[in-house]
Amino acid sequence: MHDTPHVIGINGSLRDDIGTRVAVQRTLDAAAGAGATIAHIDLREWDLSLFDPDTWAAFEDGSITNRDIADRIEELGEDVVAYAGIADRHGETEQSELATGD
């Protein structure tokens, strides 16, 4: 186990004017202030496929690019907290802790 946790913030919106990105960055800033190392994964910078329920099987065999995000988190090691800001369909923001390493 490492002494310094690594916190990854992921914002799920592709829109430029969304408050979710600000909320994720503020969370990361607070984590950095508490001594964590941080990374912000901005999904606008990734070439992701749109969700299509008819092609859900592609998620299971890992053949679509969305798997790259999980791989990037896994490469960072054990002491990782992944924090996602996900805008709901009504435009409000929900923050959710996805995973904590041991």
Backbone atoms as SQL, in Angstrom:
CREATE TABLE atoms (id INTEGER PRIMARY KEY, chain TEXT, resi INTEGER, resn TEXT, atom TEXT, x REAL, y REAL, z REAL);
INSERT INTO atoms VALUES
  (1, 'A', 1, 'MET', 'N', 0.839, -1.178, 0.000),
  (2, 'A', 1, 'MET', 'CA', 0.000, 0.000, 0.000),
  (3, 'A', 1, 'MET', 'C', 0.883, 1.240, 0.000),
  (4, 'A', 2, 'HIS', 'N', 0.523, 2.221, -0.781),
  (5, 'A', 2, 'HIS', 'CA', 1.268, 3.467, -0.883),
  (6, 'A', 2, 'HIS', 'C', 0.755, 4.455, 0.154),
  (7, 'A', 3, 'ASP', 'N', 1.625, 5.390, 0.524),
  (8, 'A', 3, 'ASP', 'CA', 1.223, 6.404, 1.495),
  (9, 'A', 3, 'ASP', 'C', 0.317, 7.469, 0.888),
  (10, 'A', 4, 'THR', 'N', 0.492, 7.734, -0.403),
  (11, 'A', 4, 'THR', 'CA', -0.260, 8.800, -1.051),
  (12, 'A', 4, 'THR', 'C', -1.321, 8.213, -1.977),
  (13, 'A', 5, 'PRO', 'N', -2.600, 8.463, -1.716),
  (14, 'A', 5, 'PRO', 'CA', -3.631, 7.969, -2.640),
  (15, 'A', 5, 'PRO', 'C', -3.625, 8.774, -3.934),
  (16, 'A', 6, 'HIS', 'N', -4.085, 8.152, -4.987),
  (17, 'A', 6, 'HIS', 'CA', -4.228, 8.817, -6.283),
  (18, 'A', 6, 'HIS', 'C', -5.719, 8.900, -6.584),
  (19, 'A', 7, 'VAL', 'N', -6.221, 10.092, -6.833),
  (20, 'A', 7, 'VAL', 'CA', -7.644, 10.304, -7.090),
  (21, 'A', 7, 'VAL', 'C', -7.825, 10.672, -8.554),
  (22, 'A', 8, 'ILE', 'N', -8.694, 9.943, -9.230),
  (23, 'A', 8, 'ILE', 'CA', -9.001, 10.205, -10.630),
  (24, 'A', 8, 'ILE', 'C', -10.412, 10.759, -10.701),
  (25, 'A', 9, 'GLY', 'N', -10.579, 11.914, -11.324),
  (26, 'A', 9, 'GLY', 'CA', -11.899, 12.488, -11.548),
  (27, 'A', 9, 'GLY', 'C', -12.299, 12.268, -12.991),
  (28, 'A', 10, 'ILE', 'N', -13.489, 11.761, -13.203),
  (29, 'A', 10, 'ILE', 'CA', -13.988, 11.503, -14.557),
  (30, 'A', 10, 'ILE', 'C', -15.271, 12.286, -14.747),
  (31, 'A', 11, 'ASN', 'N', -15.291, 13.163, -15.749),
  (32, 'A', 11, 'ASN', 'CA', -16.559, 13.820, -16.048),
  (33, 'A', 11, 'ASN', 'C', -17.155, 13.179, -17.287),
  (34, 'A', 12, 'GLY', 'N', -18.455, 12.870, -17.177),
  (35, 'A', 12, 'GLY', 'CA', -19.116, 12.096, -18.205),
  (36, 'A', 12, 'GLY', 'C', -19.803, 12.890, -19.293),
  (37, 'A', 13, 'SER', 'N', -19.798, 14.197, -19.200),
  (38, 'A', 13, 'SER', 'CA', -20.501, 14.995, -20.201),
  (39, 'A', 13, 'SER', 'C', -19.559, 15.433, -21.309),
  (40, 'A', 14, 'LEU', 'N', -20.057, 15.432, -22.516),
  (41, 'A', 14, 'LEU', 'CA', -19.279, 15.913, -23.644),
  (42, 'A', 14, 'LEU', 'C', -19.551, 17.385, -23.934),
  (43, 'A', 15, 'ARG', 'N', -20.499, 17.979, -23.222),
  (44, 'A', 15, 'ARG', 'CA', -20.833, 19.393, -23.435),
  (45, 'A', 15, 'ARG', 'C', -19.800, 20.290, -22.768),
  (46, 'A', 16, 'ASP', 'N', -19.491, 21.411, -23.417),
  (47, 'A', 16, 'ASP', 'CA', -18.519, 22.364, -22.877),
  (48, 'A', 16, 'ASP', 'C', -19.064, 23.159, -21.702),
  (49, 'A', 17, 'ASP', 'N', -20.361, 23.430, -21.682),
  (50, 'A', 17, 'ASP', 'CA', -20.935, 24.357, -20.705),
  (51, 'A', 17, 'ASP', 'C', -21.589, 23.651, -19.509),
  (52, 'A', 18, 'ILE', 'N', -21.127, 22.474, -19.164),
  (53, 'A', 18, 'ILE', 'CA', -21.761, 21.706, -18.092),
  (54, 'A', 18, 'ILE', 'C', -21.055, 21.944, -16.755),
  (55, 'A', 19, 'GLY', 'N', -21.832, 22.022, -15.695),
  (56, 'A', 19, 'GLY', 'CA', -21.268, 22.248, -14.367),
  (57, 'A', 19, 'GLY', 'C', -20.579, 21.025, -13.778),
  (58, 'A', 20, 'THR', 'N', -20.827, 19.861, -14.353),
  (59, 'A', 20, 'THR', 'CA', -20.232, 18.630, -13.847),
  (60, 'A', 20, 'THR', 'C', -18.712, 18.711, -13.845),
  (61, 'A', 21, 'ARG', 'N', -18.162, 19.243, -14.919),
  (62, 'A', 21, 'ARG', 'CA', -16.709, 19.359, -15.042),
  (63, 'A', 21, 'ARG', 'C', -16.137, 20.196, -13.905),
  (64, 'A', 22, 'VAL', 'N', -16.814, 21.293, -13.571),
  (65, 'A', 22, 'VAL', 'CA', -16.379, 22.159, -12.470),
  (66, 'A', 22, 'VAL', 'C', -16.449, 21.399, -11.148),
  (67, 'A', 23, 'ALA', 'N', -17.527, 20.646, -10.934),
  (68, 'A', 23, 'ALA', 'CA', -17.683, 19.882, -9.693),
  (69, 'A', 23, 'ALA', 'C', -16.579, 18.840, -9.545),
  (70, 'A', 24, 'VAL', 'N', -16.260, 18.154, -10.629),
  (71, 'A', 24, 'VAL', 'CA', -15.184, 17.160, -10.581),
  (72, 'A', 24, 'VAL', 'C', -13.854, 17.837, -10.278),
  (73, 'A', 25, 'GLN', 'N', -13.581, 18.964, -10.938),
  (74, 'A', 25, 'GLN', 'CA', -12.312, 19.655, -10.706),
  (75, 'A', 25, 'GLN', 'C', -12.207, 20.163, -9.271),
  (76, 'A', 26, 'ARG', 'N', -13.291, 20.655, -8.719),
  (77, 'A', 26, 'ARG', 'CA', -13.262, 21.113, -7.316),
  (78, 'A', 26, 'ARG', 'C', -12.993, 19.948, -6.363),
  (79, 'A', 27, 'THR', 'N', -13.557, 18.797, -6.666),
  (80, 'A', 27, 'THR', 'CA', -13.293, 17.610, -5.857),
  (81, 'A', 27, 'THR', 'C', -11.820, 17.230, -5.940),
  (82, 'A', 28, 'LEU', 'N', -11.268, 17.276, -7.143),
  (83, 'A', 28, 'LEU', 'CA', -9.848, 16.965, -7.318),
  (84, 'A', 28, 'LEU', 'C', -8.965, 17.979, -6.602),
  (85, 'A', 29, 'ASP', 'N', -9.332, 19.244, -6.677),
  (86, 'A', 29, 'ASP', 'CA', -8.562, 20.282, -5.975),
  (87, 'A', 29, 'ASP', 'C', -8.547, 20.022, -4.469),
  (88, 'A', 30, 'ALA', 'N', -9.698, 19.620, -3.923),
  (89, 'A', 30, 'ALA', 'CA', -9.777, 19.319, -2.490),
  (90, 'A', 30, 'ALA', 'C', -8.918, 18.102, -2.145),
  (91, 'A', 31, 'ALA', 'N', -8.937, 17.088, -3.013),
  (92, 'A', 31, 'ALA', 'CA', -8.115, 15.898, -2.782),
  (93, 'A', 31, 'ALA', 'C', -6.632, 16.256, -2.813),
  (94, 'A', 32, 'ALA', 'N', -6.248, 17.097, -3.768),
  (95, 'A', 32, 'ALA', 'CA', -4.850, 17.533, -3.847),
  (96, 'A', 32, 'ALA', 'C', -4.468, 18.322, -2.600),
  (97, 'A', 33, 'GLY', 'N', -5.383, 19.146, -2.122),
  (98, 'A', 33, 'GLY', 'CA', -5.143, 19.912, -0.909),
  (99, 'A', 33, 'GLY', 'C', -4.966, 19.034, 0.317),
  (100, 'A', 34, 'ALA', 'N', -5.547, 17.833, 0.265),
  (101, 'A', 34, 'ALA', 'CA', -5.421, 16.879, 1.371),
  (102, 'A', 34, 'ALA', 'C', -4.215, 15.955, 1.191),
  (103, 'A', 35, 'GLY', 'N', -3.441, 16.176, 0.111),
  (104, 'A', 35, 'GLY', 'CA', -2.214, 15.412, -0.081),
  (105, 'A', 35, 'GLY', 'C', -2.248, 14.317, -1.125),
  (106, 'A', 36, 'ALA', 'N', -3.367, 14.143, -1.817),
  (107, 'A', 36, 'ALA', 'CA', -3.457, 13.109, -2.852),
  (108, 'A', 36, 'ALA', 'C', -2.854, 13.614, -4.155),
  (109, 'A', 37, 'THR', 'N', -2.409, 12.683, -4.985),
  (110, 'A', 37, 'THR', 'CA', -2.079, 13.031, -6.358),
  (111, 'A', 37, 'THR', 'C', -3.373, 12.887, -7.149),
  (112, 'A', 38, 'ILE', 'N', -3.511, 13.642, -8.221),
  (113, 'A', 38, 'ILE', 'CA', -4.789, 13.666, -8.939),
  (114, 'A', 38, 'ILE', 'C', -4.592, 13.559, -10.445),
  (115, 'A', 39, 'ALA', 'N', -5.656, 13.142, -11.125),
  (116, 'A', 39, 'ALA', 'CA', -5.736, 13.152, -12.583),
  (117, 'A', 39, 'ALA', 'C', -7.188, 13.411, -12.954),
  (118, 'A', 40, 'HIS', 'N', -7.394, 14.195, -13.996),
  (119, 'A', 40, 'HIS', 'CA', -8.745, 14.499, -14.462),
  (120, 'A', 40, 'HIS', 'C', -8.908, 13.873, -15.844),
  (121, 'A', 41, 'ILE', 'N', -9.800, 12.899, -15.950),
  (122, 'A', 41, 'ILE', 'CA', -10.111, 12.296, -17.241),
  (123, 'A', 41, 'ILE', 'C', -11.322, 13.027, -17.796),
  (124, 'A', 42, 'ASP', 'N', -11.092, 13.772, -18.848),
  (125, 'A', 42, 'ASP', 'CA', -12.138, 14.556, -19.497),
  (126, 'A', 42, 'ASP', 'C', -12.579, 13.789, -20.735),
  (127, 'A', 43, 'LEU', 'N', -13.794, 13.268, -20.715),
  (128, 'A', 43, 'LEU', 'CA', -14.252, 12.410, -21.808),
  (129, 'A', 43, 'LEU', 'C', -14.358, 13.134, -23.145),
  (130, 'A', 44, 'ARG', 'N', -14.285, 14.456, -23.125),
  (131, 'A', 44, 'ARG', 'CA', -14.264, 15.183, -24.398),
  (132, 'A', 44, 'ARG', 'C', -12.979, 14.884, -25.167),
  (133, 'A', 45, 'GLU', 'N', -11.943, 14.455, -24.465),
  (134, 'A', 45, 'GLU', 'CA', -10.649, 14.190, -25.089),
  (135, 'A', 45, 'GLU', 'C', -10.520, 12.751, -25.591),
  (136, 'A', 46, 'TRP', 'N', -11.532, 11.933, -25.378),
  (137, 'A', 46, 'TRP', 'CA', -11.500, 10.530, -25.781),
  (138, 'A', 46, 'TRP', 'C', -12.419, 10.318, -26.979),
  (139, 'A', 47, 'ASP', 'N', -12.016, 9.449, -27.883),
  (140, 'A', 47, 'ASP', 'CA', -12.835, 9.109, -29.038),
  (141, 'A', 47, 'ASP', 'C', -13.726, 7.932, -28.652),
  (142, 'A', 48, 'LEU', 'N', -14.832, 8.249, -27.996),
  (143, 'A', 48, 'LEU', 'CA', -15.726, 7.214, -27.485),
  (144, 'A', 48, 'LEU', 'C', -16.910, 7.000, -28.414),
  (145, 'A', 49, 'SER', 'N', -17.357, 5.757, -28.473),
  (146, 'A', 49, 'SER', 'CA', -18.551, 5.466, -29.252),
  (147, 'A', 49, 'SER', 'C', -19.778, 5.872, -28.451),
  (148, 'A', 50, 'LEU', 'N', -20.843, 6.212, -29.133),
  (149, 'A', 50, 'LEU', 'CA', -22.105, 6.498, -28.466),
  (150, 'A', 50, 'LEU', 'C', -22.727, 5.191, -28.006),
  (151, 'A', 51, 'PHE', 'N', -23.489, 5.248, -26.925),
  (152, 'A', 51, 'PHE', 'CA', -24.147, 4.042, -26.423),
  (153, 'A', 51, 'PHE', 'C', -25.239, 3.607, -27.383),
  (154, 'A', 52, 'ASP', 'N', -25.209, 2.349, -27.729),
  (155, 'A', 52, 'ASP', 'CA', -26.229, 1.747, -28.577),
  (156, 'A', 52, 'ASP', 'C', -26.618, 0.416, -27.930),
  (157, 'A', 53, 'PRO', 'N', -27.832, 0.323, -27.372),
  (158, 'A', 53, 'PRO', 'CA', -28.217, -0.914, -26.676),
  (159, 'A', 53, 'PRO', 'C', -28.178, -2.144, -27.571),
  (160, 'A', 54, 'ASP', 'N', -28.251, -1.958, -28.886),
  (161, 'A', 54, 'ASP', 'CA', -28.192, -3.102, -29.794),
  (162, 'A', 54, 'ASP', 'C', -26.780, -3.654, -29.942),
  (163, 'A', 55, 'THR', 'N', -25.781, -2.895, -29.510),
  (164, 'A', 55, 'THR', 'CA', -24.394, -3.360, -29.622),
  (165, 'A', 55, 'THR', 'C', -23.756, -3.527, -28.249),
  (166, 'A', 56, 'TRP', 'N', -24.565, -3.742, -27.225),
  (167, 'A', 56, 'TRP', 'CA', -24.053, -3.870, -25.859),
  (168, 'A', 56, 'TRP', 'C', -23.012, -4.979, -25.741),
  (169, 'A', 57, 'ALA', 'N', -23.104, -6.016, -26.542),
  (170, 'A', 57, 'ALA', 'CA', -22.146, -7.124, -26.478),
  (171, 'A', 57, 'ALA', 'C', -20.716, -6.644, -26.687),
  (172, 'A', 58, 'ALA', 'N', -20.545, -5.541, -27.383),
  (173, 'A', 58, 'ALA', 'CA', -19.199, -5.012, -27.604),
  (174, 'A', 58, 'ALA', 'C', -18.527, -4.649, -26.288),
  (175, 'A', 59, 'PHE', 'N', -19.307, -4.253, -25.274),
  (176, 'A', 59, 'PHE', 'CA', -18.732, -3.964, -23.965),
  (177, 'A', 59, 'PHE', 'C', -18.177, -5.238, -23.337),
  (178, 'A', 60, 'GLU', 'N', -18.876, -6.346, -23.522),
  (179, 'A', 60, 'GLU', 'CA', -18.486, -7.593, -22.879),
  (180, 'A', 60, 'GLU', 'C', -17.175, -8.144, -23.410),
  (181, 'A', 61, 'ASP', 'N', -16.915, -7.996, -24.699),
  (182, 'A', 61, 'ASP', 'CA', -15.659, -8.527, -25.237),
  (183, 'A', 61, 'ASP', 'C', -14.562, -7.467, -25.293),
  (184, 'A', 62, 'GLY', 'N', -14.844, -6.262, -24.818),
  (185, 'A', 62, 'GLY', 'CA', -13.820, -5.225, -24.733),
  (186, 'A', 62, 'GLY', 'C', -13.406, -4.634, -26.066),
  (187, 'A', 63, 'SER', 'N', -14.236, -4.784, -27.089),
  (188, 'A', 63, 'SER', 'CA', -13.819, -4.350, -28.421),
  (189, 'A', 63, 'SER', 'C', -14.080, -2.876, -28.708),
  (190, 'A', 64, 'ILE', 'N', -14.707, -2.154, -27.787),
  (191, 'A', 64, 'ILE', 'CA', -14.941, -0.737, -28.039),
  (192, 'A', 64, 'ILE', 'C', -14.029, 0.111, -27.171),
  (193, 'A', 65, 'THR', 'N', -13.861, 1.360, -27.528),
  (194, 'A', 65, 'THR', 'CA', -12.872, 2.226, -26.901),
  (195, 'A', 65, 'THR', 'C', -13.195, 2.584, -25.462),
  (196, 'A', 66, 'ASN', 'N', -14.432, 2.417, -25.022),
  (197, 'A', 66, 'ASN', 'CA', -14.780, 2.738, -23.637),
  (198, 'A', 66, 'ASN', 'C', -13.933, 1.942, -22.645),
  (199, 'A', 67, 'ARG', 'N', -13.457, 0.786, -23.027),
  (200, 'A', 67, 'ARG', 'CA', -12.617, -0.051, -22.166),
  (201, 'A', 67, 'ARG', 'C', -11.296, 0.650, -21.840),
  (202, 'A', 68, 'ASP', 'N', -10.845, 1.532, -22.703),
  (203, 'A', 68, 'ASP', 'CA', -9.589, 2.241, -22.481),
  (204, 'A', 68, 'ASP', 'C', -9.586, 2.998, -21.167),
  (205, 'A', 69, 'ILE', 'N', -10.715, 3.536, -20.769),
  (206, 'A', 69, 'ILE', 'CA', -10.782, 4.282, -19.508),
  (207, 'A', 69, 'ILE', 'C', -10.528, 3.347, -18.335),
  (208, 'A', 70, 'ALA', 'N', -11.181, 2.208, -18.319),
  (209, 'A', 70, 'ALA', 'CA', -10.965, 1.245, -17.236),
  (210, 'A', 70, 'ALA', 'C', -9.519, 0.773, -17.218),
  (211, 'A', 71, 'ASP', 'N', -8.929, 0.556, -18.382),
  (212, 'A', 71, 'ASP', 'CA', -7.526, 0.140, -18.452),
  (213, 'A', 71, 'ASP', 'C', -6.608, 1.205, -17.878),
  (214, 'A', 72, 'ARG', 'N', -6.893, 2.451, -18.172),
  (215, 'A', 72, 'ARG', 'CA', -6.062, 3.541, -17.659),
  (216, 'A', 72, 'ARG', 'C', -6.125, 3.600, -16.132),
  (217, 'A', 73, 'ILE', 'N', -7.298, 3.427, -15.563),
  (218, 'A', 73, 'ILE', 'CA', -7.443, 3.422, -14.107),
  (219, 'A', 73, 'ILE', 'C', -6.687, 2.233, -13.516),
  (220, 'A', 74, 'GLU', 'N', -6.816, 1.064, -14.140),
  (221, 'A', 74, 'GLU', 'CA', -6.148, -0.135, -13.634),
  (222, 'A', 74, 'GLU', 'C', -4.628, 0.022, -13.640),
  (223, 'A', 75, 'GLU', 'N', -4.076, 0.675, -14.656),
  (224, 'A', 75, 'GLU', 'CA', -2.633, 0.880, -14.754),
  (225, 'A', 75, 'GLU', 'C', -2.085, 1.724, -13.609),
  (226, 'A', 76, 'LEU', 'N', -2.916, 2.536, -13.002),
  (227, 'A', 76, 'LEU', 'CA', -2.446, 3.443, -11.957),
  (228, 'A', 76, 'LEU', 'C', -2.167, 2.740, -10.639),
  (229, 'A', 77, 'GLY', 'N', -2.672, 1.539, -10.454),
  (230, 'A', 77, 'GLY', 'CA', -2.314, 0.769, -9.272),
  (231, 'A', 77, 'GLY', 'C', -3.408, 0.651, -8.238),
  (232, 'A', 78, 'GLU', 'N', -2.989, 0.259, -7.025),
  (233, 'A', 78, 'GLU', 'CA', -3.924, -0.107, -5.977),
  (234, 'A', 78, 'GLU', 'C', -4.580, 1.068, -5.272),
  (235, 'A', 79, 'ASP', 'N', -3.826, 2.082, -4.940),
  (236, 'A', 79, 'ASP', 'CA', -4.342, 3.168, -4.104),
  (237, 'A', 79, 'ASP', 'C', -4.998, 4.247, -4.953),
  (238, 'A', 80, 'VAL', 'N', -6.068, 3.867, -5.610),
  (239, 'A', 80, 'VAL', 'CA', -6.743, 4.771, -6.533),
  (240, 'A', 80, 'VAL', 'C', -8.196, 4.930, -6.116),
  (241, 'A', 81, 'VAL', 'N', -8.654, 6.156, -6.116),
  (242, 'A', 81, 'VAL', 'CA', -10.066, 6.443, -5.947),
  (243, 'A', 81, 'VAL', 'C', -10.536, 7.034, -7.269),
  (244, 'A', 82, 'ALA', 'N', -11.554, 6.447, -7.867),
  (245, 'A', 82, 'ALA', 'CA', -12.127, 6.992, -9.093),
  (246, 'A', 82, 'ALA', 'C', -13.419, 7.705, -8.720),
  (247, 'A', 83, 'TYR', 'N', -13.558, 8.942, -9.145),
  (248, 'A', 83, 'TYR', 'CA', -14.701, 9.779, -8.797),
  (249, 'A', 83, 'TYR', 'C', -15.312, 10.284, -10.094),
  (250, 'A', 84, 'ALA', 'N', -16.580, 10.006, -10.307),
  (251, 'A', 84, 'ALA', 'CA', -17.218, 10.400, -11.558),
  (252, 'A', 84, 'ALA', 'C', -18.289, 11.444, -11.314),
  (253, 'A', 85, 'GLY', 'N', -18.330, 12.429, -12.189),
  (254, 'A', 85, 'GLY', 'CA', -19.411, 13.397, -12.200),
  (255, 'A', 85, 'GLY', 'C', -20.271, 13.090, -13.406),
  (256, 'A', 86, 'ILE', 'N', -21.505, 12.702, -13.170),
  (257, 'A', 86, 'ILE', 'CA', -22.374, 12.253, -14.250),
  (258, 'A', 86, 'ILE', 'C', -23.624, 13.123, -14.274),
  (259, 'A', 87, 'ALA', 'N', -23.816, 13.830, -15.361),
  (260, 'A', 87, 'ALA', 'CA', -25.015, 14.663, -15.497),
  (261, 'A', 87, 'ALA', 'C', -26.207, 13.754, -15.773),
  (262, 'A', 88, 'ASP', 'N', -27.289, 13.955, -15.029),
  (263, 'A', 88, 'ASP', 'CA', -28.466, 13.129, -15.293),
  (264, 'A', 88, 'ASP', 'C', -29.263, 13.726, -16.447),
  (265, 'A', 89, 'ARG', 'N', -30.314, 13.074, -16.823),
  (266, 'A', 89, 'ARG', 'CA', -31.050, 13.508, -18.012),
  (267, 'A', 89, 'ARG', 'C', -31.769, 14.836, -17.843),
  (268, 'A', 90, 'HIS', 'N', -31.888, 15.322, -16.603),
  (269, 'A', 90, 'HIS', 'CA', -32.542, 16.603, -16.375),
  (270, 'A', 90, 'HIS', 'C', -31.543, 17.735, -16.227),
  (271, 'A', 91, 'GLY', 'N', -30.267, 17.436, -16.429),
  (272, 'A', 91, 'GLY', 'CA', -29.251, 18.468, -16.392),
  (273, 'A', 91, 'GLY', 'C', -28.653, 18.730, -15.028),
  (274, 'A', 92, 'GLU', 'N', -29.124, 18.029, -13.996),
  (275, 'A', 92, 'GLU', 'CA', -28.531, 18.200, -12.684),
  (276, 'A', 92, 'GLU', 'C', -27.318, 17.291, -12.580),
  (277, 'A', 93, 'THR', 'N', -26.506, 17.504, -11.573),
  (278, 'A', 93, 'THR', 'CA', -25.273, 16.746, -11.447),
  (279, 'A', 93, 'THR', 'C', -25.351, 15.768, -10.291),
  (280, 'A', 94, 'GLU', 'N', -24.871, 14.582, -10.538),
  (281, 'A', 94, 'GLU', 'CA', -24.768, 13.572, -9.491),
  (282, 'A', 94, 'GLU', 'C', -23.306, 13.143, -9.440),
  (283, 'A', 95, 'GLN', 'N', -22.684, 13.224, -8.281),
  (284, 'A', 95, 'GLN', 'CA', -21.317, 12.760, -8.134),
  (285, 'A', 95, 'GLN', 'C', -21.352, 11.403, -7.466),
  (286, 'A', 96, 'SER', 'N', -20.484, 10.544, -7.883),
  (287, 'A', 96, 'SER', 'CA', -20.514, 9.183, -7.379),
  (288, 'A', 96, 'SER', 'C', -19.104, 8.642, -7.258),
  (289, 'A', 97, 'GLU', 'N', -18.780, 8.092, -6.099),
  (290, 'A', 97, 'GLU', 'CA', -17.492, 7.433, -5.933),
  (291, 'A', 97, 'GLU', 'C', -17.610, 6.059, -6.571),
  (292, 'A', 98, 'LEU', 'N', -16.764, 5.786, -7.548),
  (293, 'A', 98, 'LEU', 'CA', -16.847, 4.528, -8.274),
  (294, 'A', 98, 'LEU', 'C', -16.091, 3.400, -7.594),
  (295, 'A', 99, 'ALA', 'N', -14.862, 3.655, -7.197),
  (296, 'A', 99, 'ALA', 'CA', -14.048, 2.562, -6.669),
  (297, 'A', 99, 'ALA', 'C', -12.961, 3.108, -5.773),
  (298, 'A', 100, 'THR', 'N', -12.624, 2.340, -4.779),
  (299, 'A', 100, 'THR', 'CA', -11.487, 2.687, -3.937),
  (300, 'A', 100, 'THR', 'C', -10.558, 1.498, -3.882),
  (301, 'A', 101, 'GLY', 'N', -9.283, 1.750, -4.046),
  (302, 'A', 101, 'GLY', 'CA', -8.283, 0.690, -3.931),
  (303, 'A', 101, 'GLY', 'C', -7.971, 0.435, -2.472),
  (304, 'A', 102, 'ASP', 'N', -7.350, -0.679, -2.200),
  (305, 'A', 102, 'ASP', 'CA', -6.972, -1.016, -0.823),
  (306, 'A', 102, 'ASP', 'C', -5.641, -0.401, -0.485);
